[in-house]
Amino acid sequence: MTTFVARTRKQVIDENFEAFQQILPQILIAHHGKVALLRDRRVDDVFGTATEAIREGKQRYPDKMFSIQTVEHEKPAYLGWFSHNS
């Protein structure tokens, strides 16, 4: 029997942030200053502004199980809960 464990939004955001930190060096040059939309521990898309990323995230994922991160040097801002509850 398979047991399904629902993840909380905080868990999803934390997992996305961990994955983002690992791939940041690979996307930094091409997307510096832009905003990444993350879902399921991967970068789904990159946008010019946080507003665009949030709008698209809400449209693509009505369950709001996504997060966003600014593509910046080594210490990206942890936007956490705010990232999709605006």
Helices and strands as residue ranges (DSSP letters): H 9-31, E 35-39, E 42-47, H 50-60, E 67-70, G 80-84
